[in-house]
Every structure is written in C-alpha cells, then in structure tokens.
C-alpha cells in the first residue's frame, strides 16, 4: 500500500522544485500487515489501546545539527544556546524548512537554537493521529536535509555527531484521552498532586525502559550520547520539571497534564519508539506496579535503575523481555536483535586508525 503527496522546495534559481513523497507499508502474501514493519507494529498497538478506550495524544521534539560539508566535525553555525531567535544569517534556512513543511501540512510550533552551536530543535504540533505524527517526523527529516543541501550545508540527525558537543535527542510529549475525550492524566484533586493514572503509566514506562533501549538507541553511535551532562538521562527515572530525567512531568494546569519521554535519540525509528512508549504506558495502566520514587528522592545506589550504555548489553536485555515480545511481537524482537547484532559486529570488526598505531 502506498500514498504520495507533492512537496515543494525553492531552487537556487528561485524556481519551485517538485518532488514526490511515497509512503509504503509491507504486507504478507495473504494481504495482512507484515509483522516486521514498524508502522504496522505501531498500528496494532494503537488498535489495542483504542479497544480499551485509551486514545493517546502525542507531540515530538526533534534535535539536529547543521554542518559545513567540508568540516563535518565542526559546526558551522554559531548561535547563543537556547536562543529563540536564530541568527539572521541563517534565518532563511529555518524559514524555508518551515515553508516546505507547511506544503506537506506539517505544523512546526517552534524552532529553537539548542544547547550547542549549530544545534536546533523542531517542535511538532500535538496530534491524535500518532501514525501521521511519525510520518511527519520522517518527512521533516528529509525536508531539513534538502533545504540544508540547497544552502551548501549538511543536516545531521546522528545521536552524537561530535563528542565535545551535546547529543541530539527525539523527545515525545504524551497524554491519553478516554472515550469521552477527557485527559486521564488530569488530576481531580489538588493542583500539586499527580493523577493515579499518570503515575500508573509512568510505572509501566520505567518498567519497560531498560528493555526498550535497543529501540531508543538503535546503533553504536547512539550510546555515545548517554554521558553525564547535556541533560541526557542515564537511568530509568522520573521527576517533575527536571530535564535530566528520563520521564519529565512538565509544568501545566490540571487539565493539560502530560509526560515527556526524553530517552530516544534523533537517530531512532519514530514508529518503534512511539510503540515502545505506548507499550510501557499500556502495561502500567493494566498492571499494579510499584512506582519508583521521583529522582530527587532516590538513594544511591540501590534505588537507581541504570540504563545500558552499550549496544550489546541493550540488545541482550531487549531479546529477553517477554513483555516487549508480547507488545511488539516475538518474531519482530528476534528479527531486530539479529539485524542489530550483525550491524554491531560489522562495525566492531573494522580496525580503527588508533588501533593501527598500537604496535609498540
């Protein structure tokens, strides 16, 4: 199955360039959805949630770098960190990204200069259509790369393109509505207390987070991002308005309570990441799980749940998770493990230049 939509970009001569976007879903020979296809896995999970009268609403924040092609290791755009006004010299690049996105009906709610020079964040509007949101994330990556190329720049969505600078993440905000379009995360009690369902969802997300790392951080470079500093979570934890934790509860009024899932890198597959987030929330809502203390109350080391800091460890935990196999499919889990293990072994088998100088 496929569907296309025209997109437009302006060429160097000022003429409008036309391209086609083609979305495809794999099917089995009998016409059923392919069980290995990430979009189909997410679709199946959404159907299960809808059957239980849970209707997630999500928004995405996508970070990336702009590089000069001849100097990939150094960013070419200098800006003040977290500046809401991009430098005038490069405002045109970001304006064209927004314009091209609108041609595909992608609403960017904010473009922010992030924590390192040359790093930016695109915020997408929250949506009830989670499949469409993930489609838009993939389309937006292509738009950013094409516009950057037009301006003799390279857009980079690696999780850690430069060891001395902040990594790039993909954060998701989520609330869940019931069949009456009410936010089940909203508290009915005093404003400073969180709802029981929000806390239940958090408990499930934390329970599945260690096993989800193989999805959230899908390759060797992904794990370079998980270092102290730059607001990157190193453990499965939560807290209110704390940008160092894995699950942040942003400040909001009672009706708009939501959570922010901050673990995934910009290099992730958005369909699979949203699927694991929904799986964790669903598991927490359907099981009575202990809720870890908020991060600022945890005692070291017994109460801390450290996340895998390398791909082999993450893949081992992922493969052994019966819960994720139930949500994502045992066949998919085995397939992902096998492919990613082979990718890791391929990279690990290559001799680095540093090793070649170790002969003494």
Number of C-alpha atoms within 10 A of each C-alpha: 9 9 10 11 11 11 19 18 21 15 13 10 6 8 10 12 11 11 12 11 14 12 12 12 13 17 15 10 8 7 9 10 17 17 18 20 17 20 22 22 21 25 17 17 19 22 13 15 18 15 11 12 15 21 24 21 18 23 19 24 22 22 26 27 28 23 22 19 15 11 10 15 13 17 21 18 18 15 20 15 16 16 14 13 12 21 14 9 9 13 12 14 19 18 13 17 24 21 19 21 22 14 14 17 11 20 16 19 12 13 22 18 24 22 20 21 20 22 26 24 20 23 19 22 15 19 15 15 13 22 17 13 23 22 15 20 21 14 18 22 17 16 23 23 17 18 23 21 16 14 14 12 22 23 22 22 23 21 29 24 23 16 11 10 18 23 30 30 27 27 22 24 19 22 24 26 18 15 12 8 11 14 23 22 25 23 20 13 10 9 13 9 11 18 18 15 18 23 21 23 28 28 25 25 28 24 23 22 26 21 25 30 26 29 25 29 29 23 22 17 17 27 21 17 26 25 15 10 13 16 17 22 23 21 21 21 29 29 19 17 15 15 18 20 25 25 28 22 21 17 12 11 12 19 14 16 21 24 26 24 23 22 26 28 30 25 23 21 21 28 23 21 27 25 26 26 23 23 27 25 27 22 23 25 21 11 12 11 16 12 17 19 14 14 20 12 10 13 10 8 8 7 13 16 17 14 20 23 19 18 20 18 15 23 23 15 15 25 20 13 16 13 17 21 16 11 21 22 16 18 12 17 22 15 14 19 20 13 11 19 16 12 14 15 12 10 12 11 9 8 9 10 8 7 8 8 8 7 5 3
